[in-house]
Structure formats: C-alpha cells, structure tokens
Amino acid sequence: MGRVIAEISMSADGIVAGPDTSTEHRLGRDGDLLHEWMFEGTEADAEVAARLFDGAGAFVLGRSMFDMGVDPWGEDGTFKKPCFVVTHRPAEPVVKGPTTFTFVTDGPESALRQAKAAAGGENVVVMGGGTTMRQFLRAGLVDELRLHVVPLLFGAGVRLFDGPVGDHVRLEHAAVTETPNATHLTYRVLPPA
C-alpha cells in the first residue's frame, strides 16, 4: 500500500513562496530560487527530484498552487497523473494531456480518499502549498515529510509553518542528502503519543 508523502521546497527561514505572489510572480518575487536545485542542481539533486514522481500514483495540491501553476505546467499538466485540488471554490475538472485536475470541496480527507483510489496502491504526494500541507499534517494524514531546504534567507513571504499543525507533530529522521543547492530532509511522521 502506498504512502502519503508531503513534499515541498523552502528557504532556510521557512519560506515556501516569496513575497507578492501574483500571476506575474507565481512563486512570489524571486520564488523561483527555491526550485533551482531541481533544474540547475547536481546529479544528487536530480536523483532527489526524480523521486518526486517515482512511485507516485496521484497528487494533492491546494487551489492557490493550482491557480499559480496551471499555465506554466503546460499542455501536459506536468504531473501526468491524477491531481486533486483542495479548494472551497467548486469547478469542473481540468484536463491537460494525461493530467486531470479534480477539484475537491469537502476537505483534505475527501481529497486523500479520492487520491488513494486513483493511485491504485502507489504513493500519494501532497505538493502544497503551505496551507494545504499544514491541513494534512494537522489531520494526521501524512506518513512522510520531505523538506528541500535551500541555503537562502528570504526574510518575507509565505511561511510553511505559519499556522497550527496540531499540538505536536513528531518526526523521525529517515534520510538526508546534502548538496551545495539544498539539504534534502526526509522524516517519517510518527503517530501521536
């Protein structure tokens, strides 16, 4: 049975999107710097990036991430797997080549049920943004947390842990890969004590 993996890039001060997000600056001003490791990194960075899609049968993301990403993701939708968008705004599914974005308005648990059914035993990857990831962590729905920490201090922007995730989310260190471009941390999310 597949795992639920929450995965996101962030600055050393916890920023997952730069300040002033807009259609012109989809990841905020200079937000692309958070993902340079994926496209201009070392061979070790490329291996970490490949694991994002290896074993993934479905993806979950928030509405803001969808709205900001759908155009740059292109005609194939980038993911090439079913994607479930957690939102309060209903919409018809969006099909981009092999990628179908289904809008789920009845919460993260419902989005996860649908994603697991679509994944067929493979992993479900929760991509973010920060609000969606916090909702999944708070609800105890995540098995593994992967943080790609970029050696950069933003100072301002959207913080990953700028809201509650519950009383405590206990993590167990599982792996680390260090490169000049990012420190890739993997944690198992432990059940509540």
C-alpha positions in Angstrom: 0.0 0.0 0.0 1.3 3.4 -0.9 2.4 6.1 1.5 1.2 9.7 1.8 4.2 11.9 1.2 4.2 15.7 1.8 7.0 17.3 -0.2 8.0 21.0 -0.6 11.0 23.3 -1.1 11.6 26.1 1.4 14.3 28.6 2.3 16.3 28.2 5.5 13.9 30.6 7.2 10.8 28.5 6.2 9.6 30.5 3.2 7.8 28.4 0.5 6.9 31.3 -1.8 8.4 34.7 -2.0 6.6 37.9 -1.2 4.0 39.4 -3.5 2.6 36.3 -5.3 0.7 37.3 -8.4 0.2 36.0 -11.9 3.4 37.8 -12.8 5.4 36.3 -9.9 3.7 32.9 -9.4 6.0 31.9 -6.6 6.4 35.4 -5.3 9.3 37.7 -6.0 12.4 35.6 -6.5 10.4 32.5 -5.5 12.0 30.5 -8.4 15.2 30.5 -6.4 13.5 27.9 -4.1 13.4 25.4 -7.0 16.7 26.0 -8.8 18.0 22.8 -7.2 15.6 20.8 -9.4 16.7 22.3 -12.7 20.2 23.5 -12.2 21.5 21.3 -9.4 23.9 18.4 -9.1 23.4 14.8 -10.0 22.3 14.1 -6.4 19.7 16.9 -6.7 18.4 15.4 -9.9 18.1 12.0 -8.2 16.1 13.6 -5.4 13.9 15.4 -7.9 13.2 12.1 -9.8 12.0 10.5 -6.6 9.1 13.1 -6.5 7.5 11.2 -9.4 8.8 7.7 -8.8 6.1 5.6 -7.2 3.6 8.5 -7.2 0.1 7.4 -8.4 -1.7 10.7 -7.6 -1.0 14.2 -6.3 -2.8 16.6 -4.0 -2.4 20.3 -4.1 -4.1 23.5 -2.9 -6.1 25.8 -5.0 -3.6 28.7 -4.9 -0.8 26.3 -6.1 -3.1 25.2 -8.9 -4.1 28.7 -9.9 -0.5 29.9 -10.0 0.9 26.7 -11.7 -1.6 25.6 -14.2 -0.4 27.8 -17.1 3.4 27.2 -16.6 2.8 23.4 -16.2 1.9 23.4 -19.9 -0.3 21.3 -22.1 0.5 18.0 -20.4 -0.1 19.4 -16.9 3.4 18.3 -15.8 2.2 15.7 -13.3 0.9 13.1 -15.8 -1.1 11.5 -13.0 -4.5 12.4 -11.4 -4.3 15.5 -9.3 -6.8 16.5 -6.6 -7.1 20.2 -5.7 -8.3 21.1 -2.2 -10.5 24.1 -2.5 -13.6 25.9 -1.3 -14.4 27.0 -4.9 -16.1 24.3 -7.0 -15.0 23.9 -10.6 -15.3 21.3 -13.4 -12.2 19.1 -13.8 -9.4 20.5 -15.9 -7.7 18.0 -18.3 -4.2 18.8 -19.6 -3.0 15.8 -21.6 -2.6 12.9 -19.2 -3.1 15.1 -16.2 -6.6 15.6 -14.8 -7.1 18.2 -12.0 -10.2 17.3 -9.9 -11.5 20.0 -7.5 -12.4 18.7 -4.1 -14.6 21.0 -1.9 -15.3 18.7 1.1 -11.9 18.8 2.8 -8.5 17.1 2.8 -9.8 13.8 4.0 -12.0 13.5 0.9 -9.2 14.6 -1.4 -7.0 11.9 0.1 -9.6 9.2 -0.2 -10.0 10.1 -3.9 -6.3 10.4 -4.5 -5.7 7.0 -2.9 -8.4 5.4 -5.0 -6.8 6.9 -8.1 -3.2 6.0 -7.1 -4.1 2.3 -7.1 -1.7 1.3 -4.3 1.1 3.8 -5.3 2.1 6.8 -3.2 0.0 10.0 -2.9 2.2 13.1 -2.9 0.9 16.3 -1.2 2.7 19.1 -3.0 1.4 22.2 -1.1 1.2 25.0 -0.8 1.8 25.7 2.8 -1.9 25.8 3.9 -2.7 22.5 2.3 0.3 20.8 3.8 -0.5 22.1 7.3 -4.1 20.8 6.9 -2.8 17.3 6.1 -0.3 17.4 8.9 -2.8 18.6 11.4 -5.3 15.9 10.4 -2.6 13.2 10.8 -2.8 12.2 7.1 0.9 12.3 6.3 3.3 9.3 6.5 6.4 11.0 5.3 7.6 14.6 5.2 10.2 15.7 2.6 11.7 19.2 3.0 14.1 20.6 0.5 15.8 23.4 2.4 17.6 25.9 0.1 20.5 27.8 1.6 18.8 31.2 1.3 17.1 33.5 3.8 14.1 35.2 2.3 13.1 37.3 5.3 9.5 37.6 4.0 7.0 35.6 2.0 4.7 32.6 2.7 6.0 30.5 5.6 5.4 26.8 5.6 4.7 26.6 9.3 2.9 30.0 9.8 -0.2 28.3 11.2 -1.0 25.4 13.5 -0.2 21.8 12.6 -1.7 20.4 15.8 -0.3 20.1 19.4 2.9 18.4 18.1 3.8 16.5 15.0 6.5 14.1 16.0 9.1 13.3 13.3 11.7 10.6 13.0 14.7 11.3 10.9 14.8 8.9 7.9 17.3 10.3 5.4 19.3 13.4 4.4 21.1 14.3 1.1 23.2 17.4 1.2 24.3 19.3 -1.9 25.5 22.9 -2.4 22.0 23.7 -3.7 19.8 22.2 -0.9 19.6 19.9 2.1 17.0 17.3 1.3 15.5 16.0 4.6 13.2 13.1 4.9 11.2 12.4 8.0 8.7 9.7 9.0 5.7 11.2 10.6 5.0 9.3 13.9 1.6 8.7 15.3 0.5 11.0 18.2 1.9 9.9 21.6 
